[in-house]
Amino acid sequence: MPVAGRKPMKICILQTIHEPYDKRVFHKEAKSLVAAGHEVISIVPSDQPLPDSAEGVQFRRIPASKNFFDRFVSSLRLAWMGRRERADVYMSVEPESWVSTLLVKLMTGRKIVFDVHEYFPTLFARLFPKAMERAVVWMTLKAMRGMARMTDALILTKECLRADFAGLPTPATVVLNTNHLQPPCTEIPEDIRTRYAHHTAIIHQGIFGDARGSYQLLDAMKIVAQKIPDIKCICLGDYLYGDEAAYREALRTSGMDRHIELLPPVPFQQVPAYIAASRIGLILFQPVGLQHTLGMPHKMFDYMREGVPVIAPDYAVEIRHVIEEAQCGLLIDVTDPKAIAEAIIRLIENPEEARRLGANGRRSVETRYNWETEEKKLLAVFENLRAKP
């Protein structure tokens, strides 16, 4: 709700890669700012026409970038378009659009916010030869700290990102990427219910592939299927890490295509029904970099909201913190197919334990890990900018 007596701000969100209807940027941050009474303009890449506005958020379109370096070129166009909006505050959500907001600030003096989603130094270092990675990480961190000094506020998606900006005068607020609080899905559509009626279903929701444990899952399911013949793992999302055709062939030749089903992504509003039809939610991030070590995937909160117990990697710092605090799942060595299989079998064969863990997760969502809680912190960031000279 708008704050009485406060003039709404004009907030412009600059983006170089996020899609127009991104789950965090559009469905959470932008819509929350609109609901608080602010005018929100989203300048977003798209090769398809966009409506003038959606759910109160105004759209401005730029052509989608073709590659990583093209995104930096796009940042110049983004800065020029952003400047023309004459907004009170500019918000960026990627390093390239952060550059854009800094350029806008240099031209206009307006306040800027950077929403830090990932551990960017490691992502950037992957573009260089392995021998250069450590140096690139160091230089990227130095550059980010310098940019942060010129930024008016930082929003962090997880606590572990705070260390990168320690000691700087720029205020940093953690706004977790949690879900909107809503009742668990109790009415599963007929087609989904029928599809899995004769299976013991478990789910991996979101981007899948080699680095997300696809082959470890394949070997684990060979073990599980011996004890639970009707087991079916729904893999709901794009196979982006590795060769999908090769993986499908591995499923076929091993006979595991009866037990592992690869499905394309569905609109996020439909995801709860697939999770509700499942007994366990899987997170199988392999230890291949800090992105996974420090990751806090949206799927974890999806599983918790539906009251489904989680199987997750024991090495992942942020995931481990949530799972241990909420007591909502099992932490295991996800590089070991036997450990994955044993965890799946344990929760299937011990339904009371599974229900207890799932209920703990749901309770934690209701009391802490929900967007309604995080929204207050987001809005406070922008309110605090009013008082900043």
Secondary structure, DSSP 8 states (H G I E B T S, - for coil): ---TT----EEEEE-SSS-TT-TTIIIIIIHHHHHTT-EEEEEEE-SS---SEETTEEEEEE---SSHHHHHHHHHHHHHHHHHH--SEEEE-SHHHHHHHHHHHHHH--EEEEEE-S-HHHHHHTTS-GGGHHHHHHHHHHHHHHHHHT-SEEEESSGGGGGGGTT-SS-EEE---------------HHHHHHTTTSEEEEEES-EEGGGTHHHHHHHHHHHHHH-TTEEEEEES-EEES-HHHHHHHHHHHTGGGTEEEE----GGGHHHHHHT-S-EE----SSSHHHHT---HHHHHHHHTT--EEEESS-HHHHHHHHHHT-EEEE-TT-HHHHHHHHHHHHH-HHHHHHHHHHHHHHHHHTSSHHHHHHHHHHHHHHHHH--
